[in-house]
Amino acid sequence: MSNVELEAAVFRRLLTHLDSRKDVQNIELMNLAGFCRNCLSKWYVAAAEEAGESVDLEQAREMVYGMPYAEWKEKHQTEATPEQRAAFEKSH
């Protein structure tokens, strides 16, 4: 396997893991790891642009979230707690 194939496999595994943990909110990921599902989507768009490809942010989000972003938010996103917001403001 080439490095690119290994990296692609790891990325797919990360997406599968995040999909299995819909209970983990993006703000929690941001507070603990400094990135979230939206960051992955934006990085995907940026990588595509660097490669001369055009990928819309909503397309990238659908790939990362496994469904349209609006649907994911409706089904899985909860309101951030005051503590989560305070931690986010402190670290970012």
PDB file of N, CA, C and O in Angstrom:
ATOM      1  N   MET A   1       0.845  -1.190   0.000  1.00  0.00           N
ATOM      2  CA  MET A   1       0.000   0.000   0.000  1.00  0.00           C
ATOM      3  C   MET A   1       0.882   1.243   0.000  1.00  0.00           C
ATOM      4  O   MET A   1       1.891   1.298   0.704  1.00  0.00           O
ATOM      5  N   SER A   2       0.506   2.218  -0.775  1.00  0.00           N
ATOM      6  CA  SER A   2       1.245   3.478  -0.787  1.00  0.00           C
ATOM      7  C   SER A   2       0.841   4.319   0.423  1.00  0.00           C
ATOM      8  O   SER A   2      -0.168   4.045   1.073  1.00  0.00           O
ATOM      9  N   ASN A   3       1.636   5.339   0.716  1.00  0.00           N
ATOM     10  CA  ASN A   3       1.298   6.259   1.804  1.00  0.00           C
ATOM     11  C   ASN A   3      -0.054   6.916   1.566  1.00  0.00           C
ATOM     12  O   ASN A   3      -0.838   7.087   2.499  1.00  0.00           O
ATOM     13  N   VAL A   4      -0.324   7.280   0.336  1.00  0.00           N
ATOM     14  CA  VAL A   4      -1.606   7.928   0.020  1.00  0.00           C
ATOM     15  C   VAL A   4      -2.761   6.977   0.330  1.00  0.00           C
ATOM     16  O   VAL A   4      -3.773   7.397   0.890  1.00  0.00           O
ATOM     17  N   GLU A   5      -2.618   5.717  -0.026  1.00  0.00           N
ATOM     18  CA  GLU A   5      -3.678   4.739   0.252  1.00  0.00           C
ATOM     19  C   GLU A   5      -3.840   4.536   1.757  1.00  0.00           C
ATOM     20  O   GLU A   5      -4.962   4.418   2.249  1.00  0.00           O
ATOM     21  N   LEU A   6      -2.731   4.494   2.486  1.00  0.00           N
ATOM     22  CA  LEU A   6      -2.802   4.345   3.940  1.00  0.00           C
ATOM     23  C   LEU A   6      -3.463   5.564   4.579  1.00  0.00           C
ATOM     24  O   LEU A   6      -4.309   5.433   5.463  1.00  0.00           O
ATOM     25  N   GLU A   7      -3.066   6.749   4.122  1.00  0.00           N
ATOM     26  CA  GLU A   7      -3.666   7.969   4.658  1.00  0.00           C
ATOM     27  C   GLU A   7      -5.162   8.024   4.352  1.00  0.00           C
ATOM     28  O   GLU A   7      -5.953   8.439   5.199  1.00  0.00           O
ATOM     29  N   ALA A   8      -5.543   7.614   3.169  1.00  0.00           N
ATOM     30  CA  ALA A   8      -6.962   7.579   2.802  1.00  0.00           C
ATOM     31  C   ALA A   8      -7.725   6.600   3.699  1.00  0.00           C
ATOM     32  O   ALA A   8      -8.843   6.887   4.127  1.00  0.00           O
ATOM     33  N   ALA A   9      -7.120   5.457   3.978  1.00  0.00           N
ATOM     34  CA  ALA A   9      -7.763   4.464   4.848  1.00  0.00           C
ATOM     35  C   ALA A   9      -7.927   5.014   6.263  1.00  0.00           C
ATOM     36  O   ALA A   9      -8.960   4.800   6.898  1.00  0.00           O
ATOM     37  N   VAL A  10      -6.915   5.718   6.755  1.00  0.00           N
ATOM     38  CA  VAL A  10      -6.997   6.312   8.086  1.00  0.00           C
ATOM     39  C   VAL A  10      -8.085   7.382   8.117  1.00  0.00           C
ATOM     40  O   VAL A  10      -8.844   7.466   9.083  1.00  0.00           O
ATOM     41  N   PHE A  11      -8.166   8.192   7.076  1.00  0.00           N
ATOM     42  CA  PHE A  11      -9.195   9.229   7.007  1.00  0.00           C
ATOM     43  C   PHE A  11     -10.589   8.597   7.012  1.00  0.00           C
ATOM     44  O   PHE A  11     -11.484   9.061   7.720  1.00  0.00           O
ATOM     45  N   ARG A  12     -10.765   7.554   6.230  1.00  0.00           N
ATOM     46  CA  ARG A  12     -12.071   6.861   6.216  1.00  0.00           C
ATOM     47  C   ARG A  12     -12.386   6.293   7.593  1.00  0.00           C
ATOM     48  O   ARG A  12     -13.534   6.340   8.034  1.00  0.00           O
ATOM     49  N   ARG A  13     -11.381   5.758   8.273  1.00  0.00           N
ATOM     50  CA  ARG A  13     -11.588   5.208   9.616  1.00  0.00           C
ATOM     51  C   ARG A  13     -11.980   6.318  10.586  1.00  0.00           C
ATOM     52  O   ARG A  13     -12.857   6.124  11.428  1.00  0.00           O
ATOM     53  N   LEU A  14     -11.335   7.483  10.475  1.00  0.00           N
ATOM     54  CA  LEU A  14     -11.690   8.621  11.324  1.00  0.00           C
ATOM     55  C   LEU A  14     -13.141   9.027  11.086  1.00  0.00           C
ATOM     56  O   LEU A  14     -13.878   9.265  12.043  1.00  0.00           O
ATOM     57  N   LEU A  15     -13.558   9.109   9.833  1.00  0.00           N
ATOM     58  CA  LEU A  15     -14.944   9.469   9.532  1.00  0.00           C
ATOM     59  C   LEU A  15     -15.916   8.435  10.090  1.00  0.00           C
ATOM     60  O   LEU A  15     -16.969   8.794  10.617  1.00  0.00           O
ATOM     61  N   THR A  16     -15.569   7.157   9.979  1.00  0.00           N
ATOM     62  CA  THR A  16     -16.419   6.094  10.529  1.00  0.00           C
ATOM     63  C   THR A  16     -16.513   6.225  12.040  1.00  0.00           C
ATOM     64  O   THR A  16     -17.590   6.074  12.617  1.00  0.00           O
ATOM     65  N   HIS A  17     -15.387   6.505  12.677  1.00  0.00           N
ATOM     66  CA  HIS A  17     -15.379   6.669  14.134  1.00  0.00           C
ATOM     67  C   HIS A  17     -16.243   7.863  14.547  1.00  0.00           C
ATOM     68  O   HIS A  17     -17.058   7.754  15.464  1.00  0.00           O
ATOM     69  N   LEU A  18     -16.063   9.002  13.870  1.00  0.00           N
ATOM     70  CA  LEU A  18     -16.878  10.168  14.199  1.00  0.00           C
ATOM     71  C   LEU A  18     -18.355   9.893  13.961  1.00  0.00           C
ATOM     72  O   LEU A  18     -19.208  10.352  14.721  1.00  0.00           O
ATOM     73  N   ASP A  19     -18.658   9.141  12.903  1.00  0.00           N
ATOM     74  CA  ASP A  19     -20.053   8.793  12.623  1.00  0.00           C
ATOM     75  C   ASP A  19     -20.635   7.934  13.736  1.00  0.00           C
ATOM     76  O   ASP A  19     -21.821   8.039  14.049  1.00  0.00           O
ATOM     77  N   SER A  20     -19.814   7.091  14.330  1.00  0.00           N
ATOM     78  CA  SER A  20     -20.298   6.228  15.416  1.00  0.00           C
ATOM     79  C   SER A  20     -20.430   6.989  16.733  1.00  0.00           C
ATOM     80  O   SER A  20     -21.006   6.478  17.694  1.00  0.00           O
ATOM     81  N   ARG A  21     -19.896   8.211  16.777  1.00  0.00           N
ATOM     82  CA  ARG A  21     -19.940   9.026  17.996  1.00  0.00           C
ATOM     83  C   ARG A  21     -20.674  10.331  17.755  1.00  0.00           C
ATOM     84  O   ARG A  21     -20.155  11.413  18.033  1.00  0.00           O
ATOM     85  N   LYS A  22     -21.886  10.217  17.233  1.00  0.00           N
ATOM     86  CA  LYS A  22     -22.693  11.407  16.984  1.00  0.00           C
ATOM     87  C   LYS A  22     -23.016  12.144  18.284  1.00  0.00           C
ATOM     88  O   LYS A  22     -23.386  13.317  18.263  1.00  0.00           O
ATOM     89  N   ASP A  23     -22.873  11.450  19.411  1.00  0.00           N
ATOM     90  CA  ASP A  23     -23.105  12.078  20.701  1.00  0.00           C
ATOM     91  C   ASP A  23     -22.034  13.106  21.051  1.00  0.00           C
ATOM     92  O   ASP A  23     -22.264  13.984  21.883  1.00  0.00           O
ATOM     93  N   VAL A  24     -20.874  13.001  20.424  1.00  0.00           N
ATOM     94  CA  VAL A  24     -19.800  13.958  20.671  1.00  0.00           C
ATOM     95  C   VAL A  24     -20.036  15.184  19.793  1.00  0.00           C
ATOM     96  O   VAL A  24     -20.013  15.099  18.566  1.00  0.00           O
ATOM     97  N   GLN A  25     -20.259  16.300  20.432  1.00  0.00           N
ATOM     98  CA  GLN A  25     -20.576  17.532  19.728  1.00  0.00           C
ATOM     99  C   GLN A  25     -19.314  18.195  19.193  1.00  0.00           C
ATOM    100  O   GLN A  25     -18.223  18.015  19.735  1.00  0.00           O
ATOM    101  N   ASN A  26     -19.480  18.963  18.125  1.00  0.00           N
ATOM    102  CA  ASN A  26     -18.340  19.667  17.535  1.00  0.00           C
ATOM    103  C   ASN A  26     -17.648  20.579  18.539  1.00  0.00           C
ATOM    104  O   ASN A  26     -16.420  20.669  18.538  1.00  0.00           O
ATOM    105  N   ILE A  27     -18.401  21.251  19.387  1.00  0.00           N
ATOM    106  CA  ILE A  27     -17.772  22.154  20.350  1.00  0.00           C
ATOM    107  C   ILE A  27     -16.896  21.365  21.317  1.00  0.00           C
ATOM    108  O   ILE A  27     -15.861  21.865  21.758  1.00  0.00           O
ATOM    109  N   GLU A  28     -17.293  20.147  21.650  1.00  0.00           N
ATOM    110  CA  GLU A  28     -16.469  19.306  22.515  1.00  0.00           C
ATOM    111  C   GLU A  28     -15.167  18.923  21.818  1.00  0.00           C
ATOM    112  O   GLU A  28     -14.096  18.932  22.426  1.00  0.00           O
ATOM    113  N   LEU A  29     -15.275  18.584  20.526  1.00  0.00           N
ATOM    114  CA  LEU A  29     -14.074  18.277  19.753  1.00  0.00           C
ATOM    115  C   LEU A  29     -13.155  19.489  19.696  1.00  0.00           C
ATOM    116  O   LEU A  29     -11.945  19.363  19.888  1.00  0.00           O
ATOM    117  N   MET A  30     -13.727  20.667  19.430  1.00  0.00           N
ATOM    118  CA  MET A  30     -12.930  21.889  19.359  1.00  0.00           C
ATOM    119  C   MET A  30     -12.249  22.172  20.694  1.00  0.00           C
ATOM    120  O   MET A  30     -11.071  22.527  20.728  1.00  0.00           O
ATOM    121  N   ASN A  31     -12.976  22.017  21.780  1.00  0.00           N
ATOM    122  CA  ASN A  31     -12.419  22.312  23.100  1.00  0.00           C
ATOM    123  C   ASN A  31     -11.304  21.347  23.485  1.00  0.00           C
ATOM    124  O   ASN A  31     -10.332  21.741  24.129  1.00  0.00           O
ATOM    125  N   LEU A  32     -11.442  20.097  23.094  1.00  0.00           N
ATOM    126  CA  LEU A  32     -10.446  19.090  23.488  1.00  0.00           C
ATOM    127  C   LEU A  32      -9.329  18.905  22.478  1.00  0.00           C
ATOM    128  O   LEU A  32      -8.175  18.703  22.857  1.00  0.00           O
ATOM    129  N   ALA A  33      -9.662  18.972  21.188  1.00  0.00           N
ATOM    130  CA  ALA A  33      -8.679  18.623  20.162  1.00  0.00           C
ATOM    131  C   ALA A  33      -8.304  19.788  19.244  1.00  0.00           C
ATOM    132  O   ALA A  33      -7.323  19.706  18.505  1.00  0.00           O
ATOM    133  N   GLY A  34      -9.074  20.858  19.291  1.00  0.00           N
ATOM    134  CA  GLY A  34      -8.766  22.003  18.445  1.00  0.00           C
ATOM    135  C   GLY A  34      -9.243  21.872  17.011  1.00  0.00           C
ATOM    136  O   GLY A  34      -8.882  22.688  16.164  1.00  0.00           O
ATOM    137  N   PHE A  35     -10.050  20.857  16.725  1.00  0.00           N
ATOM    138  CA  PHE A  35     -10.660  20.712  15.400  1.00  0.00           C
ATOM    139  C   PHE A  35     -11.961  19.962  15.566  1.00  0.00           C
ATOM    140  O   PHE A  35     -12.203  19.317  16.586  1.00  0.00           O
ATOM    141  N   CYS A  36     -12.806  20.058  14.532  1.00  0.00           N
ATOM    142  CA  CYS A  36     -14.099  19.380  14.573  1.00  0.00           C
ATOM    143  C   CYS A  36     -14.468  18.890  13.173  1.00  0.00           C
ATOM    144  O   CYS A  36     -13.666  18.976  12.242  1.00  0.00           O
ATOM    145  N   ARG A  37     -15.662  18.390  13.040  1.00  0.00           N
ATOM    146  CA  ARG A  37     -16.132  17.897  11.740  1.00  0.00           C
ATOM    147  C   ARG A  37     -16.142  19.012  10.690  1.00  0.00           C
ATOM    148  O   ARG A  37     -15.819  18.780   9.525  1.00  0.00           O
ATOM    149  N   ASN A  38     -16.514  20.221  11.112  1.00  0.00           N
ATOM    150  CA  ASN A  38     -16.506  21.335  10.163  1.00  0.00           C
ATOM    151  C   ASN A  38     -15.095  21.652   9.702  1.00  0.00           C
ATOM    152  O   ASN A  38     -14.882  21.981   8.535  1.00  0.00           O
ATOM    153  N   CYS A  39     -14.135  21.557  10.601  1.00  0.00           N
ATOM    154  CA  CYS A  39     -12.728  21.774  10.218  1.00  0.00           C
ATOM    155  C   CYS A  39     -12.318  20.746   9.167  1.00  0.00           C
ATOM    156  O   CYS A  39     -11.693  21.098   8.166  1.00  0.00           O
ATOM    157  N   LEU A  40     -12.663  19.483   9.387  1.00  0.00           N
ATOM    158  CA  LEU A  40     -12.335  18.444   8.408  1.00  0.00           C
ATOM    159  C   LEU A  40     -12.930  18.775   7.047  1.00  0.00           C
ATOM    160  O   LEU A  40     -12.288  18.589   6.014  1.00  0.00           O
ATOM    161  N   SER A  41     -14.158  19.264   7.057  1.00  0.00           N
ATOM    162  CA  SER A  41     -14.815  19.634   5.798  1.00  0.00           C
ATOM    163  C   SER A  41     -14.060  20.748   5.096  1.00  0.00           C
ATOM    164  O   SER A  41     -13.840  20.690   3.886  1.00  0.00           O
ATOM    165  N   LYS A  42     -13.665  21.759   5.851  1.00  0.00           N
ATOM    166  CA  LYS A  42     -12.925  22.882   5.270  1.00  0.00           C
ATOM    167  C   LYS A  42     -11.553  22.438   4.777  1.00  0.00           C
ATOM    168  O   LYS A  42     -11.097  22.898   3.729  1.00  0.00           O
ATOM    169  N   TRP A  43     -10.891  21.554   5.514  1.00  0.00           N
ATOM    170  CA  TRP A  43      -9.588  21.037   5.083  1.00  0.00           C
ATOM    171  C   TRP A  43      -9.731  20.239   3.789  1.00  0.00           C
ATOM    172  O   TRP A  43      -8.850  20.277   2.929  1.00  0.00           O
ATOM    173  N   TYR A  44     -10.836  19.521   3.655  1.00  0.00           N
ATOM    174  CA  TYR A  44     -11.090  18.747   2.441  1.00  0.00           C
ATOM    175  C   TYR A  44     -11.225  19.679   1.241  1.00  0.00           C
ATOM    176  O   TYR A  44     -10.657  19.424   0.179  1.00  0.00           O
ATOM    177  N   VAL A  45     -11.979  20.760   1.418  1.00  0.00           N
ATOM    178  CA  VAL A  45     -12.151  21.749   0.351  1.00  0.00           C
ATOM    179  C   VAL A  45     -10.798  22.361  -0.012  1.00  0.00           C
ATOM    180  O   VAL A  45     -10.479  22.510  -1.191  1.00  0.00           O
ATOM    181  N   ALA A  46     -10.009  22.714   0.993  1.00  0.00           N
ATOM    182  CA  ALA A  46      -8.696  23.324   0.749  1.00  0.00           C
ATOM    183  C   ALA A  46      -7.769  22.359   0.017  1.00  0.00           C
ATOM    184  O   ALA A  46      -7.058  22.765  -0.901  1.00  0.00           O
ATOM    185  N   ALA A  47      -7.768  21.086   0.411  1.00  0.00           N
ATOM    186  CA  ALA A  47      -6.923  20.088  -0.252  1.00  0.00           C
ATOM    187  C   ALA A  47      -7.345  19.902  -1.705  1.00  0.00           C
ATOM    188  O   ALA A  47      -6.505  19.756  -2.593  1.00  0.00           O
ATOM    189  N   ALA A  48      -8.655  19.911  -1.934  1.00  0.00           N
ATOM    190  CA  ALA A  48      -9.151  19.793  -3.310  1.00  0.00           C
ATOM    191  C   ALA A  48      -8.680  20.972  -4.144  1.00  0.00           C
ATOM    192  O   ALA A  48      -8.233  20.795  -5.277  1.00  0.00           O
ATOM    193  N   GLU A  49      -8.778  22.174  -3.587  1.00  0.00           N
ATOM    194  CA  GLU A  49      -8.340  23.368  -4.313  1.00  0.00           C
ATOM    195  C   GLU A  49      -6.848  23.303  -4.630  1.00  0.00           C
ATOM    196  O   GLU A  49      -6.425  23.670  -5.727  1.00  0.00           O
ATOM    197  N   GLU A  50      -6.049  22.835  -3.664  1.00  0.00           N
ATOM    198  CA  GLU A  50      -4.601  22.697  -3.881  1.00  0.00           C
ATOM    199  C   GLU A  50      -4.303  21.715  -5.012  1.00  0.00           C
ATOM    200  O   GLU A  50      -3.294  21.838  -5.706  1.00  0.00           O
ATOM    201  N   ALA A  51      -5.191  20.744  -5.186  1.00  0.00           N
ATOM    202  CA  ALA A  51      -5.018  19.740  -6.238  1.00  0.00           C
ATOM    203  C   ALA A  51      -5.671  20.173  -7.545  1.00  0.00           C
ATOM    204  O   ALA A  51      -5.692  19.411  -8.511  1.00  0.00           O
ATOM    205  N   GLY A  52      -6.206  21.397  -7.581  1.00  0.00           N
ATOM    206  CA  GLY A  52      -6.840  21.893  -8.796  1.00  0.00           C
ATOM    207  C   GLY A  52      -8.256  21.400  -8.993  1.00  0.00           C
ATOM    208  O   GLY A  52      -8.805  21.504 -10.090  1.00  0.00           O
ATOM    209  N   GLU A  53      -8.851  20.866  -7.948  1.00  0.00           N
ATOM    210  CA  GLU A  53     -10.227  20.364  -8.010  1.00  0.00           C
ATOM    211  C   GLU A  53     -11.150  21.367  -7.336  1.00  0.00           C
ATOM    212  O   GLU A  53     -10.710  22.202  -6.545  1.00  0.00           O
ATOM    213  N   SER A  54     -12.412  21.278  -7.653  1.00  0.00           N
ATOM    214  CA  SER A  54     -13.401  22.141  -7.031  1.00  0.00           C
ATOM    215  C   SER A  54     -14.380  21.290  -6.241  1.00  0.00           C
ATOM    216  O   SER A  54     -15.102  20.467  -6.805  1.00  0.00           O
ATOM    217  N   VAL A  55     -14.398  21.494  -4.931  1.00  0.00           N
ATOM    218  CA  VAL A  55     -15.349  20.805  -4.068  1.00  0.00           C
ATOM    219  C   VAL A  55     -16.057  21.870  -3.250  1.00  0.00           C
ATOM    220  O   VAL A  55     -15.413  22.668  -2.568  1.00  0.00           O
ATOM    221  N   ASP A  56     -17.351  21.883  -3.316  1.00  0.00           N
ATOM    222  CA  ASP A  56     -18.185  22.806  -2.562  1.00  0.00           C
ATOM    223  C   ASP A  56     -18.152  22.418  -1.081  1.00  0.00           C
ATOM    224  O   ASP A  56     -18.086  21.234  -0.750  1.00  0.00           O
ATOM    225  N   LEU A  57     -18.197  23.409  -0.199  1.00  0.00           N
ATOM    226  CA  LEU A  57     -18.178  23.136   1.239  1.00  0.00           C
ATOM    227  C   LEU A  57     -19.324  22.223   1.648  1.00  0.00           C
ATOM    228  O   LEU A  57     -19.132  21.331   2.473  1.00  0.00           O
ATOM    229  N   GLU A  58     -20.505  22.426   1.092  1.00  0.00           N
ATOM    230  CA  GLU A  58     -21.634  21.558   1.458  1.00  0.00           C
ATOM    231  C   GLU A  58     -21.397  20.114   1.007  1.00  0.00           C
ATOM    232  O   GLU A  58     -21.800  19.178   1.699  1.00  0.00           O
ATOM    233  N   GLN A  59     -20.750  19.926  -0.145  1.00  0.00           N
ATOM    234  CA  GLN A  59     -20.401  18.571  -0.587  1.00  0.00           C
ATOM    235  C   GLN A  59     -19.429  17.934   0.397  1.00  0.00           C
ATOM    236  O   GLN A  59     -19.578  16.770   0.769  1.00  0.00           O
ATOM    237  N   ALA A  60     -18.435  18.708   0.811  1.00  0.00           N
ATOM    238  CA  ALA A  60     -17.448  18.193   1.755  1.00  0.00           C
ATOM    239  C   ALA A  60     -18.104  17.868   3.096  1.00  0.00           C
ATOM    240  O   ALA A  60     -17.805  16.841   3.704  1.00  0.00           O
ATOM    241  N   ARG A  61     -18.988  18.732   3.549  1.00  0.00           N
ATOM    242  CA  ARG A  61     -19.688  18.464   4.811  1.00  0.00           C
ATOM    243  C   ARG A  61     -20.511  17.188   4.716  1.00  0.00           C
ATOM    244  O   ARG A  61     -20.530  16.390   5.653  1.00  0.00           O
ATOM    245  N   GLU A  62     -21.187  16.992   3.601  1.00  0.00           N
ATOM    246  CA  GLU A  62     -21.992  15.773   3.447  1.00  0.00           C
ATOM    247  C   GLU A  62     -21.101  14.532   3.497  1.00  0.00           C
ATOM    248  O   GLU A  62     -21.495  13.503   4.047  1.00  0.00           O
ATOM    249  N   MET A  63     -19.911  14.629   2.926  1.00  0.00           N
ATOM    250  CA  MET A  63     -18.987  13.504   2.971  1.00  0.00           C
ATOM    251  C   MET A  63     -18.538  13.250   4.414  1.00  0.00           C
ATOM    252  O   MET A  63     -18.487  12.101   4.853  1.00  0.00           O
ATOM    253  N   VAL A  64     -18.215  14.314   5.150  1.00  0.00           N
ATOM    254  CA  VAL A  64     -17.731  14.163   6.523  1.00  0.00           C
ATOM    255  C   VAL A  64     -18.852  13.729   7.459  1.00  0.00           C
ATOM    256  O   VAL A  64     -18.657  12.845   8.293  1.00  0.00           O
ATOM    257  N   TYR A  65     -20.016  14.340   7.328  1.00  0.00           N
ATOM    258  CA  TYR A  65     -21.130  14.050   8.232  1.00  0.00           C
ATOM    259  C   TYR A  65     -21.935  12.823   7.823  1.00  0.00           C
ATOM    260  O   TYR A  65     -22.685  12.281   8.634  1.00  0.00           O
ATOM    261  N   GLY A  66     -21.792  12.377   6.580  1.00  0.00           N
ATOM    262  CA  GLY A  66     -22.548  11.217   6.117  1.00  0.00           C
ATOM    263  C   GLY A  66     -23.983  11.545   5.742  1.00  0.00           C
ATOM    264  O   GLY A  66     -24.787  10.648   5.487  1.00  0.00           O
ATOM    265  N   MET A  67     -24.296  12.824   5.709  1.00  0.00           N
ATOM    266  CA  MET A  67     -25.638  13.309   5.354  1.00  0.00           C
ATOM    267  C   MET A  67     -25.525  14.816   5.176  1.00  0.00           C
ATOM    268  O   MET A  67     -24.516  15.408   5.559  1.00  0.00           O
ATOM    269  N   PRO A  68     -26.539  15.442   4.603  1.00  0.00           N
ATOM    270  CA  PRO A  68     -26.483  16.906   4.507  1.00  0.00           C
ATOM    271  C   PRO A  68     -26.301  17.527   5.896  1.00  0.00           C
ATOM    272  O   PRO A  68     -26.878  17.066   6.881  1.00  0.00           O
ATOM    273  N   TYR A  69     -25.492  18.576   5.947  1.00  0.00           N
ATOM    274  CA  TYR A  69     -25.152  19.216   7.210  1.00  0.00           C
ATOM    275  C   TYR A  69     -26.393  19.664   7.972  1.00  0.00           C
ATOM    276  O   TYR A  69     -26.472  19.467   9.185  1.00  0.00           O
ATOM    277  N   ALA A  70     -27.356  20.260   7.289  1.00  0.00           N
ATOM    278  CA  ALA A  70     -28.578  20.731   7.952  1.00  0.00           C
ATOM    279  C   ALA A  70     -29.317  19.570   8.617  1.00  0.00           C
ATOM    280  O   ALA A  70     -29.856  19.718   9.714  1.00  0.00           O
ATOM    281  N   GLU A  71     -29.341  18.423   7.952  1.00  0.00           N
ATOM    282  CA  GLU A  71     -29.997  17.240   8.519  1.00  0.00           C
ATOM    283  C   GLU A  71     -29.249  16.763   9.761  1.00  0.00           C
ATOM    284  O   GLU A  71     -29.874  16.425  10.766  1.00  0.00           O
ATOM    285  N   TRP A  72     -27.916  16.734   9.701  1.00  0.00           N
ATOM    286  CA  TRP A  72     -27.120  16.303  10.852  1.00  0.00           C
ATOM    287  C   TRP A  72     -27.376  17.216  12.046  1.00  0.00           C
ATOM    288  O   TRP A  72     -27.565  16.752  13.170  1.00  0.00           O
ATOM    289  N   LYS A  73     -27.381  18.529  11.784  1.00  0.00           N
ATOM    290  CA  LYS A  73     -27.622  19.484  12.869  1.00  0.00           C
ATOM    291  C   LYS A  73     -28.991  19.248  13.503  1.00  0.00           C
ATOM    292  O   LYS A  73     -29.131  19.253  14.726  1.00  0.00           O
ATOM    293  N   GLU A  74     -29.986  19.044  12.660  1.00  0.00           N
ATOM    294  CA  GLU A  74     -31.346  18.835  13.171  1.00  0.00           C
ATOM    295  C   GLU A  74     -31.447  17.563  14.014  1.00  0.00           C
ATOM    296  O   GLU A  74     -32.109  17.551  15.052  1.00  0.00           O
ATOM    297  N   LYS A  75     -30.791  16.502  13.567  1.00  0.00           N
ATOM    298  CA  LYS A  75     -30.892  15.209  14.244  1.00  0.00           C
ATOM    299  C   LYS A  75     -29.955  15.052  15.438  1.00  0.00           C
ATOM    300  O   LYS A  75     -30.300  14.378  16.409  1.00  0.00           O
ATOM    301  N   HIS A  76     -28.771  15.667  15.375  1.00  0.00           N
ATOM    302  CA  HIS A  76     -27.732  15.305  16.337  1.00  0.00           C
ATOM    303  C   HIS A  76     -27.118  16.455  17.128  1.00  0.00           C
ATOM    304  O   HIS A  76     -26.536  16.223  18.188  1.00  0.00           O
ATOM    305  N   GLN A  77     -27.234  17.669  16.647  1.00  0.00           N
ATOM    306  CA  GLN A  77     -26.566  18.767  17.348  1.00  0.00           C
ATOM    307  C   GLN A  77     -27.414  19.274  18.489  1.00  0.00           C
ATOM    308  O   GLN A  77     -28.615  19.497  18.338  1.00  0.00           O
ATOM    309  N   THR A  78     -26.780  19.453  19.628  1.00  0.00           N
ATOM    310  CA  THR A  78     -27.465  20.006  20.794  1.00  0.00           C
ATOM    311  C   THR A  78     -26.923  21.409  21.052  1.00  0.00           C
ATOM    312  O   THR A  78     -25.870  21.789  20.538  1.00  0.00           O
ATOM    313  N   GLU A  79     -27.648  22.156  21.842  1.00  0.00           N
ATOM    314  CA  GLU A  79     -27.222  23.504  22.208  1.00  0.00           C
ATOM    315  C   GLU A  79     -25.990  23.405  23.103  1.00  0.00           C
ATOM    316  O   GLU A  79     -25.955  22.603  24.036  1.00  0.00           O
ATOM    317  N   ALA A  80     -24.997  24.213  22.817  1.00  0.00           N
ATOM    318  CA  ALA A  80     -23.787  24.234  23.646  1.00  0.00           C
ATOM    319  C   ALA A  80     -24.140  24.765  25.029  1.00  0.00           C
ATOM    320  O   ALA A  80     -24.936  25.693  25.171  1.00  0.00           O
ATOM    321  N   THR A  81     -23.541  24.167  26.033  1.00  0.00           N
ATOM    322  CA  THR A  81     -23.768  24.626  27.403  1.00  0.00           C
ATOM    323  C   THR A  81     -22.942  25.889  27.643  1.00  0.00           C
ATOM    324  O   THR A  81     -21.987  26.160  26.915  1.00  0.00           O
ATOM    325  N   PRO A  82     -23.311  26.651  28.659  1.00  0.00           N
ATOM    326  CA  PRO A  82     -22.491  27.825  28.999  1.00  0.00           C
ATOM    327  C   PRO A  82     -21.031  27.435  29.283  1.00  0.00           C
ATOM    328  O   PRO A  82     -20.109  28.168  28.928  1.00  0.00           O
ATOM    329  N   GLU A  83     -20.833  26.288  29.919  1.00  0.00           N
ATOM    330  CA  GLU A  83     -19.472  25.822  30.217  1.00  0.00           C
ATOM    331  C   GLU A  83     -18.703  25.510  28.936  1.00  0.00           C
ATOM    332  O   GLU A  83     -17.524  25.843  28.823  1.00  0.00           O
ATOM    333  N   GLN A  84     -19.364  24.873  27.973  1.00  0.00           N
ATOM    334  CA  GLN A  84     -18.719  24.565  26.695  1.00  0.00           C
ATOM    335  C   GLN A  84     -18.356  25.844  25.954  1.00  0.00           C
ATOM    336  O   GLN A  84     -17.259  25.959  25.408  1.00  0.00           O
ATOM    337  N   ARG A  85     -19.273  26.803  25.936  1.00  0.00           N
ATOM    338  CA  ARG A  85     -19.001  28.079  25.268  1.00  0.00           C
ATOM    339  C   ARG A  85     -17.850  28.819  25.929  1.00  0.00           C
ATOM    340  O   ARG A  85     -17.004  29.394  25.243  1.00  0.00           O
ATOM    341  N   ALA A  86     -17.811  28.808  27.255  1.00  0.00           N
ATOM    342  CA  ALA A  86     -16.734  29.482  27.986  1.00  0.00           C
ATOM    343  C   ALA A  86     -15.389  28.821  27.694  1.00  0.00           C
ATOM    344  O   ALA A  86     -14.385  29.505  27.497  1.00  0.00           O
ATOM    345  N   ALA A  87     -15.374  27.501  27.666  1.00  0.00           N
ATOM    346  CA  ALA A  87     -14.129  26.781  27.346  1.00  0.00           C
ATOM    347  C   ALA A  87     -13.679  27.093  25.933  1.00  0.00           C
ATOM    348  O   ALA A  87     -12.485  27.250  25.678  1.00  0.00           O
ATOM    349  N   PHE A  88     -14.632  27.184  25.011  1.00  0.00           N
ATOM    350  CA  PHE A  88     -14.300  27.513  23.621  1.00  0.00           C
ATOM    351  C   PHE A  88     -13.700  28.919  23.543  1.00  0.00           C
ATOM    352  O   PHE A  88     -12.675  29.125  22.893  1.00  0.00           O
ATOM    353  N   GLU A  89     -14.328  29.864  24.194  1.00  0.00           N
ATOM    354  CA  GLU A  89     -13.844  31.246  24.170  1.00  0.00           C
ATOM    355  C   GLU A  89     -12.445  31.338  24.783  1.00  0.00           C
ATOM    356  O   GLU A  89     -11.604  32.097  24.302  1.00  0.00           O
ATOM    357  N   LYS A  90     -12.203  30.581  25.821  1.00  0.00           N
ATOM    358  CA  LYS A  90     -10.898  30.608  26.485  1.00  0.00           C
ATOM    359  C   LYS A  90      -9.794  30.025  25.612  1.00  0.00           C
ATOM    360  O   LYS A  90      -8.673  30.535  25.594  1.00  0.00           O
ATOM    361  N   SER A  91     -10.115  28.955  24.889  1.00  0.00           N
ATOM    362  CA  SER A  91      -9.077  28.263  24.111  1.00  0.00           C
ATOM    363  C   SER A  91      -8.947  28.770  22.687  1.00  0.00           C
ATOM    364  O   SER A  91      -7.971  28.447  22.011  1.00  0.00           O
ATOM    365  N   HIS A  92      -9.907  29.556  22.213  1.00  0.00           N
ATOM    366  CA  HIS A  92      -9.846  30.025  20.836  1.00  0.00           C
ATOM    367  C   HIS A  92      -9.954  31.523  20.825  1.00  0.00           C
ATOM    368  O   HIS A  92      -9.924  32.137  19.759  1.00  0.00           O
TER     369      HIS A  92
END
